[in-house]
Amino acid sequence: MSKKNILFINGIPDDRKMLIQKINKNGLIKWRGKGGANLSYFLKNDLFDQYDIVFDLKGTQELPRQMIHAVFNQISDADTHKNVLKKADSFYKTVSKHVPFFNPPANVMNTTRDNIYRLLQGVDKLHIPKTVKIQPKSPSDIYDTIEKEHFEFPVIFRQAGDHGGISTVKIDDKTEQFYAFPLDGRDYYLTQFVDYADTMGIYTKYRLVVVDGEVYIRHVIFSDSWVIHSKSREYMEKNKKYQSQEAKILKSFDIEIKPKIKDVINQIYQKLKLDYFGIDCYIDKDMNILVFEINANMNVLINNAKDKINIWTKQIDIIKNAVIVMIEKVKT
């Protein structure tokens, strides 16, 4: 029985900026860009063959000549890849009648922060802080929106398309002047700040991954700062008890947490209609979920730890295998 051929789609960002990593003697360019789910490299296996294409911003484009049995859209940032997602959507409308298509582009387009806020209202035990998109040209535009939309200080302000705490600030009052931000009409988000610290002043962020409707845990990060990203692990290095706490949560997740949040995750899955996506959130003792971010644009299968075998290795393998199984089971 011949193996299936799976086409993985990436795309050029709207600003056309990419990092060139290497150019070989034949002129082949190895590049890296943001806004992609970054899965295909880690999914190499003996069950199916992979073919990759990078959608550019031109009207027409030559496609692989091989017979394709399924397509996986890896373009995942609705803020930075608007144009190429539209192109991918046209491709989807052409081929989805004939082959399975994972993460339809139109559904990815709905994962902007403000759309997630609107789309997932009314789900019991799920809290998504109010979020609006604005195009300010002065600090007064920002404060006018805060008042008009009935936000309460503090409010989070961030540039659309940035991740990892980049260009993010908590506005505590009207004294912020936004000197570090180009207020030229580009997109920004305002999000109602919710203080989720425990009684010791510690913040906790879970990264969950949903594959084919099933939820898995990727990691947990503890910090003394409300904005948590990968560098926040420096706090855990200095406070080893939180490393042990993370390991405990990873080990017990399937028994202690997953059954209690499964219904909420299923509702998110049904509303988003994505085959693969991540959820950054806080889960309290009553299993209420406070959402920070939901999209398919999260680093999940990358393991940057110095030691090859670590507490995340098992979780990464579980998630990777779940994606492979989802793809491999498609009918030809």
C-alpha positions in Angstrom: 0.0 0.0 0.0 1.5 3.3 -1.1 2.0 6.1 1.4 -0.2 9.2 1.4 1.1 12.6 0.3 0.3 15.5 2.6 0.8 19.1 1.5 1.8 21.6 4.2 1.2 25.2 3.4 3.2 28.2 4.8 2.9 31.8 3.8 4.8 35.1 3.3 3.8 37.7 5.9 2.0 40.9 4.9 5.1 43.0 5.6 7.2 40.5 3.4 9.9 40.3 6.2 11.6 37.0 6.8 14.9 35.8 8.3 17.3 34.3 5.8 19.2 31.6 7.6 21.2 30.0 4.8 21.7 30.1 1.0 23.4 27.0 -0.4 25.6 26.9 -3.6 22.5 26.2 -5.8 20.8 29.3 -4.5 18.3 27.4 -2.3 17.2 29.7 0.5 16.5 28.4 4.0 14.4 30.9 5.8 12.4 31.4 8.9 9.4 33.5 9.4 6.7 34.1 12.1 3.0 33.3 11.8 3.3 29.6 11.1 2.2 26.6 13.1 5.7 25.1 12.6 4.7 21.5 12.6 5.8 19.8 9.4 9.5 19.7 10.3 8.8 17.7 13.4 6.3 15.4 11.8 8.6 13.4 9.6 7.6 9.7 9.8 7.2 6.6 7.7 3.4 6.8 7.5 3.1 9.6 4.9 5.2 11.7 2.7 5.4 15.5 3.1 5.4 18.2 0.5 5.8 21.9 1.4 4.7 25.0 -0.4 5.1 28.7 0.7 2.2 30.8 -0.6 3.5 34.2 -1.8 1.5 37.4 -2.4 1.2 36.9 -6.1 -2.0 35.9 -7.8 -1.0 32.5 -9.3 1.5 29.9 -8.1 2.7 26.6 -9.3 1.7 23.7 -7.0 3.4 20.4 -6.4 2.8 17.9 -9.2 2.4 14.9 -6.9 -1.0 13.5 -6.1 -2.0 15.1 -2.8 -4.2 13.2 -0.3 -4.6 15.9 2.3 -3.6 19.5 3.0 -2.5 21.0 6.3 -2.6 24.8 6.5 0.2 26.0 8.8 -0.5 29.8 8.2 -1.7 30.7 11.7 -1.4 34.4 12.5 -4.6 36.2 11.5 -3.0 39.6 12.2 0.3 39.3 10.2 -0.8 37.1 7.3 -4.2 38.5 6.2 -3.3 38.6 2.5 -1.8 35.1 2.2 -4.7 33.6 4.3 -7.1 35.0 1.7 -5.0 33.3 -1.0 -5.0 30.0 1.0 -8.8 30.3 1.4 -9.2 30.4 -2.4 -7.1 27.3 -2.6 -9.2 25.7 0.1 -12.4 26.4 -1.8 -10.9 24.6 -4.8 -9.4 21.5 -3.2 -11.4 20.8 0.0 -14.2 19.2 -2.2 -11.7 16.5 -3.1 -9.3 16.1 -0.1 -9.3 16.7 3.6 -8.1 20.1 4.6 -6.8 20.7 8.1 -7.1 24.2 9.7 -9.2 25.9 7.0 -7.8 29.4 6.4 -11.2 31.2 6.9 -11.4 29.7 10.4 -7.8 30.8 11.2 -8.8 34.3 10.1 -11.3 34.2 13.0 -8.6 33.8 15.7 -7.7 37.5 16.1 -7.9 38.4 19.8 -11.0 40.5 19.4 -12.8 37.8 17.4 -11.9 35.2 20.0 -13.5 37.4 22.6 -16.7 37.8 20.6 -16.9 34.2 19.4 -16.5 32.4 22.7 -18.8 34.5 24.9 -21.4 32.5 26.9 -19.4 29.4 27.5 -19.8 28.3 31.1 -16.6 28.3 33.2 -14.7 30.1 30.4 -13.7 33.8 30.9 -12.2 35.8 28.0 -11.4 39.4 29.0 -13.0 42.0 26.8 -10.7 42.9 23.9 -11.1 45.4 21.1 -8.9 46.3 18.1 -8.0 49.9 17.6 -5.9 52.0 15.2 -4.7 54.9 17.4 -2.8 57.9 16.1 -2.4 59.5 19.6 -2.6 58.6 23.2 -5.9 60.4 23.4 -7.3 57.9 20.9 -6.4 55.1 23.3 -7.9 56.8 26.3 -11.1 57.7 24.4 -11.5 54.1 23.5 -11.0 52.9 27.0 -13.7 55.3 28.2 -16.1 54.5 25.3 -15.8 50.8 25.6 -16.2 51.0 29.5 -12.8 49.4 30.3 -11.5 49.7 33.8 -7.9 50.4 34.7 -5.6 48.5 34.4 -5.9 47.7 30.7 -3.4 45.8 28.6 -2.2 47.5 25.4 -0.3 45.5 22.7 0.5 45.7 19.0 -1.4 43.2 16.9 0.7 40.4 15.6 3.3 40.5 18.4 3.8 37.6 20.8 5.9 36.7 23.7 5.3 39.9 25.7 6.8 42.1 22.9 5.2 45.6 22.7 2.9 44.8 25.6 2.2 47.3 28.4 -0.2 47.5 31.3 -1.9 50.8 31.5 -2.6 51.7 35.1 -4.0 55.2 34.6 -4.0 58.1 32.1 -0.3 59.0 32.7 1.0 56.5 30.1 2.4 58.4 27.1 3.2 55.4 24.8 6.6 56.7 23.7 7.8 53.3 22.7 4.8 52.7 20.3 4.4 54.0 16.7 0.9 55.4 16.9 0.5 55.7 13.1 -2.8 53.9 12.6 -1.6 50.4 12.7 -3.6 47.7 14.6 -3.3 47.5 18.4 -5.4 45.6 21.0 -6.9 46.8 24.3 -7.7 44.0 26.7 -9.2 44.2 30.1 -6.6 43.2 32.7 -7.6 40.5 35.1 -5.4 39.9 38.1 -5.0 36.1 38.4 -2.2 36.0 41.0 -2.6 33.5 43.9 -2.4 34.6 47.6 1.4 34.5 47.4 1.4 36.9 44.4 2.4 34.1 41.9 1.0 33.9 38.4 0.4 30.6 36.5 0.1 30.1 32.8 -1.0 26.7 31.3 -0.3 26.0 27.6 -2.9 23.5 26.3 -3.0 22.0 22.8 -6.1 20.8 21.1 -5.7 18.2 18.3 -8.8 16.7 16.6 -10.9 17.8 19.5 -8.7 16.2 22.3 -6.9 18.5 24.7 -3.3 17.9 25.8 -1.0 19.8 28.2 2.3 21.2 26.8 3.7 23.0 29.9 3.0 25.2 32.9 5.0 28.3 33.8 5.0 30.1 37.2 6.2 33.7 37.6 6.0 36.7 39.9 5.0 38.8 36.9 1.6 38.9 35.2 3.0 38.7 31.7 4.4 35.2 31.2 6.6 33.9 28.4 9.5 31.5 27.9 12.0 33.8 29.8 9.7 33.7 32.8 11.3 30.3 33.5 14.2 32.2 35.1 11.9 32.7 38.1 11.4 29.0 38.3 15.1 28.4 38.1 15.5 30.5 41.2 12.5 28.9 42.9 12.9 25.1 42.3 9.6 24.2 44.0 7.7 25.5 41.0 9.7 23.2 38.7 8.4 20.3 40.9 4.9 21.7 40.8 5.0 21.9 37.0 6.2 18.2 36.8 3.4 17.2 39.1 0.7 19.0 37.0 2.0 17.4 33.8 1.9 14.0 35.3 -1.6 14.3 36.8 -3.3 16.4 34.1 -5.1 13.5 32.4 -6.7 12.4 35.6 -7.0 15.6 37.7 -7.7 18.4 35.2 -8.7 17.1 31.7 -12.0 15.4 32.7 -13.1 18.6 34.4 -12.4 20.9 31.5 -13.3 18.6 28.7 -16.8 20.1 28.1 -15.4 23.6 27.9 -12.6 22.6 25.5 -15.2 20.8 23.3 -17.3 23.9 23.1 -14.2 25.9 22.1 -13.3 23.3 19.5 -16.9 23.3 18.0 -16.9 27.1 17.8 -13.5 27.6 16.3 -13.7 24.6 13.9 -9.9 24.2 13.9 -8.2 20.8 13.8 -5.1 22.1 15.7 -4.7 25.0 18.0 -3.2 26.1 21.3 -4.7 27.8 24.4 -2.7 29.9 26.8 -4.7 30.2 30.0 -4.9 30.1 33.8 -7.0 27.3 35.4 -8.1 27.9 39.0 -9.0 25.3 41.6 -12.6 25.3 40.5 -11.6 24.6 36.9 -12.6 28.0 35.6 -10.4 28.9 32.6 -9.1 32.4 32.2 -8.0 32.8 28.5 -4.9 34.8 27.5 -4.7 33.7 23.9 -6.2 31.1 21.6 -4.7 30.4 18.1 -2.7 27.9 16.1 0.5 30.1 16.2 2.2 28.7 19.4 5.5 26.9 19.7 4.5 23.4 20.7 6.8 20.8 19.3 10.0 22.8 19.7 12.1 21.6 22.7 14.9 24.1 23.5 15.9 22.6 26.8 19.6 21.8 27.2 19.0 18.2 28.2 17.4 16.2 25.4 15.3 14.2 27.8 13.3 16.5 30.1 9.8 16.8 31.6 8.4 18.2 28.3 9.7 15.4 26.1 6.8 13.1 26.8 4.2 15.8 26.3 5.7 16.9 23.0 5.8 13.3 21.8 2.1 12.8 22.8 1.0 15.9 20.9 3.2 15.1 17.9 1.8 11.6 17.7 -1.8 12.9 18.0 -1.2 15.2 15.0 0.3 12.3 13.0 -2.6 10.0 13.8 -5.1 12.8 12.8 -3.4 13.2 9.5 -2.7 9.6 8.7 -6.3 8.4 9.3 -7.6 10.5 6.4 -9.3 8.4 3.7 -7.7 8.3 0.2 
